[in-house]
Amino acid sequence: MKKLIVIPTFNERDNIAELVKVIFILHSDVNILVVDDGSPDGTADVVKNMQKQYTNLHLLQRAGKQGLGKAYIAGFKWALVHDFDFIVEMDADWSHPPRYLKTMFELGLKNDFVIGSRYVSGGGAVNWSFFRQLISKFGSLYARLILRVKINDFTGGFNGWNKNVLQALDLDSISSDGYSFQIEIKYKAAMLGFKYIEFPILFEERREGQSKMSSAIVREAMVKVWKIRQNKQLLQSPASK
C-alpha cells in the first residue's frame, strides 16, 4: 500500500521539523506532503531544507492562507495524481500523535476510511479546558443528530482515506472549512456507502504556536451541517456512477 500523509501548515516552523523526523523514524516507507499556505514564519523553508535529507518529503506551496479545507483538497488531488493508495490527514502541531499511524495503516487495509476518534471507548483529549471539550463534543453530537450517521467523532482531523473514496467524492464540490470540512467529507463518504471504522486516540494539545480554532469556524460548522443535509439528494453510490 503506497501511503501518503498530508500535513497542512500555516506558521508551524517550530513543530514541523521534529514531527517529520519522528514520522520517518516510525515509518520509513511513507511519503509526507506538506501543504503550506505561504507561512510568514518560514515553515516552507524548513521543509525545503529537510528535503535534502528525505527524498519522500514533498512540499506543495500555495499563495496565502486559503483555509484548512482547501489545503486538504489540494493535498488529496496531489495524492491522486501521484497514485497513492492510502492518504492520511494529520495536523502539524502534534495534536495527532504519530504513534497512532501504525493502527491507522492497519485498519486502512480492511476499511475504506478510518477515523482516529476521541469519542469512542479509550479515546479522549489531553490538557483541554472543560469549555473546549464541551464545544468539541457538542459539535460531533450536533452533526450526528442532524445528519443521522453513526459517526462519533465527526469533527476530528486525524483520518485515513483509501484512494477509491477520494476518487468517488466530488472534491471540487466540497466548500466547507475547519470543523465543517471534516463533517462534510465524512458524511459524503458514509452516504456513498463506503465502509468506515473509528479507533480510539488521545488528542493532545499543540506543542508550539497558536491554535487556528476560532468562533467563526464553530459558527460556520453549525450552519453548514444543515446545508450538507439539504444536499443529500445530490449524492450517488459509487456503483451508480
N, C-alpha and C positions, 0 to 999 in steps of 0.2 A: 504494500500500500504506500503510494507516494504521498507524503504528508507535508502540509504547509501550515504554519502558524502565522496568522495575520495580526499585527500589533499596531493599532493607530496611535499616533503620538502628536502631542502639542505641548511643548515645553516639558519634556521628560528627560532632559540631559542627565539629570542626577540619578535616574533609575535604569535607563535602557541598557547601558553597557554591562552592568552586573547581571541583569536579567537575561540578556542574550548569552552571556558566558555560562550561566547556570543551566539554561535550557540545553545548550550544546554538550555540556558535561553529562547531562542525564540522557540525552537523545541525540547522538551524533549524526543520525541518519535523517533528521528532519530538515526542512528548509524554513526559514523565517523571512517574512516580508514585513518591513516597517513602512507604514503609510504615514508620512509626515506632512502636516498641513502648514508648512512654512514657519516652523517654530523659531521665534526670535532668539531663543537661548542657545541655538546651535545644535539641537538634537540630531539633525541630519548629518552634520559634520562628524559627530561621534560615530554614527553608523558607517559613514564612508571610510573612516579610519579603521573600523573593525572589519570591513570587507576585505582588507588586505590580508587578514588572518583567516577569515571564514568565507570560503567560496560559496557556501549555501546560505549566506545572508544577503538579502535583497532590499533595495530601497525604492519606494515609489514616492516621489515628491510632488506635492500639489501646491498651487498658488493660494496661500492664505487659508485661514480657518474656515472650513466649509461644513463642519458638523460630523459627529461620530457615525451616523447612519451612512452618509455619502462616502466616508472613508472606508467603511466595511464593504459597501457596494463596489467601490473601486478595487479593493483587495480581492473580493470574490471574482470579479471579472478577470483580473490578472491571473488568479489561480486557474480558472477555466481555460484561458488562452494557453497557459503553460502546462495544462494536462495533469493537474494534481488530483488525487483521488479523495483525499480527506482534508478538510480545511477547518482549522480551529480559530475561534475568536478569543483573543486574550488581551487584557489590559496591560499597559506598560508599567503600572505603579505598584506591582507586587500584590495587588488585591486578589489575584488569581494565582495561588502558589503553584510553581512548576511541578511539584511532587504529584499533582493530580493528573498530569498529562498521560502517564502510563495507563491509568484506568480509562481515560478518555479515548485513547487509541484502541485499547482492547474492546471497549463497548462499541466503537465505531465499526468493528468488523461484523457485528451482528445486528446493527441498527442503522436506520437511515440518518437520524440525527440524535445527538447526545447533549444533555443539559447538565452542567455542573450546578447542582441545586442547593440553595441554602435552606430550603423549606421541605425537605424530606428528612426522615429519621437519621440522625447523625450529622446533619448539616447545621449551619448557623453562621454568625458573623462575630468577629473578634474586635473588641475595643470600639464598638459603635455606641453612640448615645441611645438612650431609650427612644428619643424622638425620631432619630434616623431609622432605627429598626421598625418603628411604627409606620413610618411613611413607606418603607420598602415592602413590608408585609401587606399593608393595605393596597399598594399598587398591584401586587400579584393577585391578591384576592379579588380586587375590583375587576381586573381583566378576566379572571377565571369565571366570575359570576356573569359578567355581561356576554362574554364570548362563548361560554358553555363548553369549554375544552378543559380536560382534566390535567392541566399543567400546573404544578405547584409553584415553580419559580419562573414566571413569565418575564420578569424584568431583568434577570441576571444576564451578564455578558460573557460568561465562560461556557461556550457552546462549540460543538463539533458537527460538521456537515459533510456527508458524502456528496460527491460532485453531482450525482443524479438528482439530488434535491435542488441544488442551486441551478442546475440546468432547467428544471421544470418550473421554477419560480420565474416570474417576470420581474427581474431585478430592477429594471427601469421604472416599474410602476410603484415601487416602494418609496414613499415620500417621507416617512417618519424619521425622527432623530432621537437620540438619547434613549430613555426608557421605552418610548413607544416604538422605536425601531426594533428592539428585541421582541416586543409583544407582537408586532405585525408579522415579522418573518416566521416566528414560531407558529403563530395562528395559521398563516397561509400554508405552511408545510404540513401541519396536522390536518387541515381541512382537505388537502390534496391526498390524504390517505397514507402518508409516509409514517413508518414505524419509528417511535422515539422512546427513549428511556432517560430517567433522571437518576443521578447518583449524588450522594452527599459530599459537599465540600464545606470547608470553613473559610468564609470570605474574610480577608484580613484588611485592615486599614492601610492606606497607601503609606509608603516609607518616606518619600520625599515629595515636595511640591504641593500644589493646591488642588483640591477636588474640582472637577468640572461640573459637578451636580449643581443645579440651580432650581429655584421655584418655578421658573419659566418652563423648564424641562418637565417638571412634575405636572404642571397645568396642561401642557401640550399632550401628555400621555392620557390624562383624564378625558380630554375632548376627543383625541384621536381614536380611542378604543371604540367609541360609538360609530365613527366613520368606517373603521375596519369592519365592524359587524354589518354595516349597511352595504358594503361591497362584497359580501359573501357570495352573492349570486354570480359574480364575475369569475369565481374560481372553477377550474375543471380538474378532474383527476388526471394523472399522467396518462392513463390508458385511453382517455377520450381525446387527447391532443393529437 
